[in-house]
Amino acid sequence: MSYVDGFVLAVPKANIEAYKKMAQLAGEVWMEFGALSYVECLANDVPYGELTSFPRAVQATDDEIVVFSWITYKDKASRDEIMAKVMADERLKADMANMPFDAKRMIFGGFEAFLER
């Protein structure tokens, strides 16, 4: 079964184009090193829930848009190998130092798939 890294974050609306540029480069790098897929999504139907929701999870403000993204890999071993290469890649160093969002509010984690269709 495949392995997935998932991310949820809030990007200021004023920084969406900068985020898209960063994501385009990141996607190219991840795919070059062997990721099976790289997906970035902007929220357009994510209501603010009373107890839980995507916006609440990342403390999104009215001037931010929630981003939901994921990267798939063959397995966790492949993910670990690819991630090491990505983190060492010089093309992403400047973006990682100047992210167009508050990385402290980003939620991320790795997941092992148990069902795929």
Contact map, one row per residue, 1 for C-alpha under 8 A:
111000000000000000000000000000000000000000000000000000000000000000000000011000000000000000000000000000000000000111110
111100000000000000000000000000000000000000000000000000000000000000000001111100000000000000000000000000000000000110000
111110000000000000000000000000000000000000000000000000000000000000000001111100100000000000000000000000000000011110000
011111000000000000000000000000000000000000000000000000000000000000000111100000000000000000000000000000000000011110000
001111100000000000000000000000000000000000000000000000000000000000000111000000000000000000000000000000000001111000000
000111110000000000000000000000000000000000000000000000000000000000011110000000000000000000000000000000000001111000000
000011111000000000000000000000000000000000000000000000000000000000111100000000000000000000000000000000000111100000000
000001111100000000000000000000000000000000000000000001000100000001111000000000000000000000000000000000000111000000000
000000111110000000000000000000000000000000000000000000000100000001110000000000000000000000000000000010101110000000000
000000011111000000000000000000000000000000000000000000100111000111100000000000000000000000000000000011001100000000000
000000001111101100100000000000000000000000000000000000000000000111100000000000000000000000000000000111000000000000000
000000000111111100000000000000000000000000000000000000000000001110000000000000000000000000000000000110000000000000000
000000000011111100000000000000000000000000000000000000000000001110000000000000000000000000000000000000000000000000000
000000000001111110000000000000000000000000000000000000000000000000000000000000000000000000000000000000000000000000000
000000000011111111100000000000000000000000000000000000000000000000000000000000000000000000000000000110000000000000000
000000000011111111110000000000000000000000000000000000000000000000000000000000000000000000000000000100000000000000000
000000000000011111111000000000000000000000000000000000000000000000000000000000000000000000000000000000000000000000000
000000000000001111111100000000000000000000000000000000000000000000000000000000000000000000000000000100000000000000000
000000000010001111111110000000000000000000000000000000000000000000000000000000000000000000000000001110000000000000000
000000000000000111111111000000000000000000000000000000000000000000000000000000000000000000000000000000000000000000000
000000000000000011111111100000000000000000000000000000000000000000000000000000000000000000000000000000000000000000000
000000000000000001111111110000000000000000000000000000000000000000000000000000000000000000000010000000000000000000000
000000000000000000111111111000000000000100000000000000000000000000000000000000000000000000000000000000000000000000000
000000000000000000011111111100000000000000000000000000000000000000000000000000000000000000000000000000000000000000000
000000000000000000001111111110000000000000000000000000000000000000000000000000000000000000010000000000000000000000000
000000000000000000000111111111000000000000000000000000000000000000000000000000000000000000010000000000000000000000000
000000000000000000000011111111100000011000000000000000000000000000000000000000000000000000000000000000000000000000000
000000000000000000000001111111110000000000000000000000000000000000000000000000000000000000000000000000000000000000000
000000000000000000000000111111111000000000000000000000000000000000000000000000000000010000000000000000000000000000000
000000000000000000000000011111111110010000000000000000000000000000000000000000000110010000000000000000000000000000000
000000000000000000000000001111111111110000000000000000000000000000000000000000000000000000000000000000000000000000000
000000000000000000000000000111111110000000000000000000000000000000000000000000000000000000000000000000000000000000000
000000000000000000000000000011111110000000000000000000000000000000000000000000000100110000000000000000000000000000000
000000000000000000000000000001111111000000000000000000000000000000000000100001000100000000000000000000000000000000000
000000000000000000000000000001111111110000000000000000000000000000000011110000100100000000000000000000000000000000000
000000000000000000000000000000100111110000000000000000000000000000000011110000000000000000000000000000000000000000000
000000000000000000000000000000100011111000000000000000000000000000000011100000000000000000000000000000000000000000000
000000000000000000000000001001100011111100000000000000000000000000001111000000000000000000000000000000000000000000000
000000000000000000000000001000000000111110000000000000000000000000001110000000000000000000000000000000000000000000000
000000000000000000000010000000000000011111000000000000000000000000111100000000000000000000000000000000000000000000000
000000000000000000000000000000000000001111100000000000000000000000111000000000000000000000000000000000000000000000000
000000000000000000000000000000000000000111110000000000000000000011110000000000000000000000000000000000000000000000000
000000000000000000000000000000000000000011111100000000000000000011110000000000000000000000000000000000000000000000000
000000000000000000000000000000000000000001111100000000000000000000000000000000000000000000000000000000000000000000000
000000000000000000000000000000000000000000111110000000000000000000000000000000000000000000000000000000000000000000000
000000000000000000000000000000000000000000111111000011100000000000000000000000000000000000000000000000000000000000000
000000000000000000000000000000000000000000001111100011100000000000000000000000000000000000000000000000000000000000000
000000000000000000000000000000000000000000000111110111110000000000000000000000000000000000000000000000000000000000000
000000000000000000000000000000000000000000000011111110010000000000000000000000000000000000000000000000000000000000000
000000000000000000000000000000000000000000000001111110000000000000000000000000000000000000000000000000000000000000000
000000000000000000000000000000000000000000000000111110000000000000000000000000000000000000000000000000000000000000000
000000000000000000000000000000000000000000000001111111011000000000000000000000000000000000000000000000000000000000000
000000000000000000000000000000000000000000000111111111111000000000000000000000000000000000000000000000000000000000000
000000010000000000000000000000000000000000000111000111111100000001000000000000000000000000000000000000000000000000000
000000000100000000000000000000000000000000000111000011111111100001000000000000000000000000000000000000000000000000000
000000000000000000000000000000000000000000000001100111111111000000000000000000000000000000000000000000000000000000000
000000000000000000000000000000000000000000000000000111111111000000000000000000000000000000000000000000000010000000000
000000011100000000000000000000000000000000000000000001111111000001000000000000000000000000000000000000001110000000000
000000000100000000000000000000000000000000000000000000111111100000000000000000000000000000000000000000001000000000000
000000000100000000000000000000000000000000000000000000111111111111000000000000000000000000000000000000000000000000000
000000000000000000000000000000000000000000000000000000100011111100000000000000000000000000000000000000000000000000000
000000000000000000000000000000000000000000000000000000000001111100000000000000000000000000000000000000000000000000000
000000000001100000000000000000000000000000000000000000000001111110000000000000000000000000000000000000000000000000000
000000000111100000000000000000000000000000000000000000000001111111000000000000000000000000000000000000000000000000000
000000000111100000000000000000000000000001100000000000000001001111100000000000000000000000000000000000000000000000000
000000011110000000000000000000000000000001100000000001100101000111110000000000000000000000000000000000000000000000000
000000111110000000000000000000000000000111100000000000000000000011111000000000000000000000000000000000000000000000000
000001111000000000000000000000000000000111100000000000000000000001111100000000000000000000000000000000000000000000000
000001110000000000000000000000000000011110000000000000000000000000111110000000000000000000000000000000000000000000000
000111100000000000000000000000000000011100000000000000000000000000011111000000000000000000000000000000000000000000000
000111000000000000000000000000000011111000000000000000000000000000001111100000000000000000000000000000000000000000000
011110000000000000000000000000000011110000000000000000000000000000000111110000000000000000000000000000000000000000000
011100000000000000000000000000000111100000000000000000000000000000000011111101100000000000000000000000000000000000000
111000000000000000000000000000000011000000000000000000000000000000000001111101100000000000000000000000000000000000000
111000000000000000000000000000000000000000000000000000000000000000000000111111100000000000000000000000000000000100000
011000000000000000000000000000000000000000000000000000000000000000000000111111110000000000000000000000000000000100000
000000000000000000000000000000000000000000000000000000000000000000000000001111111000000000000000000000000000000000000
000000000000000000000000000000000100000000000000000000000000000000000000111111111100000000000000000000000000000000000
001000000000000000000000000000000010000000000000000000000000000000000000111111111110000000000000000000000000000000000
000000000000000000000000000000000000000000000000000000000000000000000000000111111111000000000000000000000000000000000
000000000000000000000000000000000000000000000000000000000000000000000000000011111111100000000000000000000000000000000
000000000000000000000000000001001110000000000000000000000000000000000000000001111111110000000000000000000000000000000
000000000000000000000000000001000000000000000000000000000000000000000000000000111111111000000000000000000000000000000
000000000000000000000000000000000000000000000000000000000000000000000000000000011111111100000000000000000000000000000
000000000000000000000000000000001000000000000000000000000000000000000000000000001111111110000000000000000000000000000
000000000000000000000000000011001000000000000000000000000000000000000000000000000111111110010000000000000000000000000
000000000000000000000000000000000000000000000000000000000000000000000000000000000011111110010000000000000000000000000
000000000000000000000000000000000000000000000000000000000000000000000000000000000001111111000000000000000000000000000
000000000000000000000000000000000000000000000000000000000000000000000000000000000000111111111000000000000000000000000
000000000000000000000000000000000000000000000000000000000000000000000000000000000000000111111100000000000000000000000
000000000000000000000000000000000000000000000000000000000000000000000000000000000000000011111100000000000000000000000
000000000000000000000000110000000000000000000000000000000000000000000000000000000000011011111111000000000000000000000
000000000000000000000000000000000000000000000000000000000000000000000000000000000000000011111111100000000000000000000
000000000000000000000000000000000000000000000000000000000000000000000000000000000000000001111111110000000000000000000
000000000000000000000100000000000000000000000000000000000000000000000000000000000000000000011111111000000000000000000
000000000000000000000000000000000000000000000000000000000000000000000000000000000000000000011111111000000000000000000
000000000000000000000000000000000000000000000000000000000000000000000000000000000000000000001111111000000000000000000
000000000000000000000000000000000000000000000000000000000000000000000000000000000000000000000111111100000000000000000
000000000000000000100000000000000000000000000000000000000000000000000000000000000000000000000011111111100000000000000
000000000011001101100000000000000000000000000000000000000000000000000000000000000000000000000000011111000000000000000
000000001111001000100000000000000000000000000000000000000000000000000000000000000000000000000000001111100000000000000
000000000110000000000000000000000000000000000000000000000000000000000000000000000000000000000000001111111100000000000
000000001000000000000000000000000000000000000000000000000000000000000000000000000000000000000000001011111100000000000
000000000000000000000000000000000000000000000000000000000000000000000000000000000000000000000000000001111100000000000
000000001100000000000000000000000000000000000000000000000110000000000000000000000000000000000000000001111110000000000
000000111100000000000000000000000000000000000000000000000100000000000000000000000000000000000000000001111111000000000
000000111000000000000000000000000000000000000000000000001100000000000000000000000000000000000000000000001111100000000
000011110000000000000000000000000000000000000000000000000000000000000000000000000000000000000000000000000111110000000
000011100000000000000000000000000000000000000000000000000000000000000000000000000000000000000000000000000011111000000
001111000000000000000000000000000000000000000000000000000000000000000000000000000000000000000000000000000001111100000
001111000000000000000000000000000000000000000000000000000000000000000000000000000000000000000000000000000000111110000
111100000000000000000000000000000000000000000000000000000000000000000000001100000000000000000000000000000000011111000
111100000000000000000000000000000000000000000000000000000000000000000000000000000000000000000000000000000000001111110
100000000000000000000000000000000000000000000000000000000000000000000000000000000000000000000000000000000000000111110
100000000000000000000000000000000000000000000000000000000000000000000000000000000000000000000000000000000000000011111
100000000000000000000000000000000000000000000000000000000000000000000000000000000000000000000000000000000000000011111
000000000000000000000000000000000000000000000000000000000000000000000000000000000000000000000000000000000000000000111
